[in-house]
Amino acid sequence: MRGGKGSLEALIRELKVEPGGTTGDLTFSLETVACLGTCFLAPVIMIDHDYYGKLTPKRAVDALKKYSAKAKKEEV
């Protein structure tokens, strides 16, 4: 939807997991859905309870990296 394919492909590359899968460290699961109720933000992802919209592949990966850094801090 509205360029979502490119963002999805970028997330697949970054996470090294296909839709429906979970990363080896169990930090992220990647799911595709038809609707998050935020069409005006499409394409959009939700991480935890936060929405990121009007994505480009770079913006999708940048949003993901914020949570990757947070997860690493919590491990320490």
C-alpha positions in Angstrom: 0.0 0.0 0.0 1.3 3.4 -1.0 5.0 2.3 -1.1 4.8 -0.1 1.8 6.5 -2.9 -0.2 9.8 -1.1 -0.2 9.6 -0.5 3.6 8.7 -4.1 4.2 11.6 -5.3 2.2 14.0 -3.0 4.1 12.7 -4.4 7.4 13.1 -8.0 6.2 16.7 -7.2 5.3 17.4 -5.4 8.6 15.8 -8.0 10.8 16.9 -11.0 8.7 13.4 -12.5 9.1 10.4 -13.1 6.9 6.9 -11.9 7.7 5.4 -14.2 10.3 8.8 -14.8 11.8 10.7 -13.7 14.9 14.3 -12.7 15.2 16.8 -15.2 16.7 17.1 -13.1 19.8 13.3 -12.9 20.2 13.4 -9.1 20.2 11.2 -8.5 17.1 8.4 -10.3 15.3 7.5 -9.2 11.8 3.8 -9.4 10.9 1.9 -7.9 8.0 -1.7 -6.7 8.5 -4.3 -5.2 6.2 -5.2 -2.3 8.5 -3.9 -0.5 11.6 -6.7 2.1 11.3 -4.2 4.8 10.2 -4.7 5.0 6.5 -3.8 8.7 6.5 -0.3 7.7 7.7 0.2 4.9 5.1 2.5 3.2 4.8 2.7 2.7 8.6 4.4 0.3 11.1 3.7 -0.2 14.7 6.5 -1.0 17.2 5.4 -1.8 20.7 2.5 0.7 20.9 4.1 3.4 18.8 3.0 4.2 15.2 5.4 5.4 12.5 3.8 6.6 9.3 4.5 8.0 5.9 7.4 5.6 5.7 10.2 5.2 3.3 12.5 2.2 3.6 15.1 4.4 5.4 12.5 5.8 7.9 11.3 2.3 8.7 14.8 1.0 9.5 15.6 4.2 11.5 12.5 3.6 13.6 13.5 0.0 14.2 17.0 1.0 15.2 15.6 3.1 18.1 14.1 -0.1 19.6 17.2 -2.2 18.8 19.3 0.3 20.8 16.8 0.3 23.7 16.8 -3.6 23.8 20.6 -3.6 24.0 20.6 -1.2 26.9 18.0 -3.3 28.8 20.2 -6.4 28.4 23.0 -4.8 30.4 
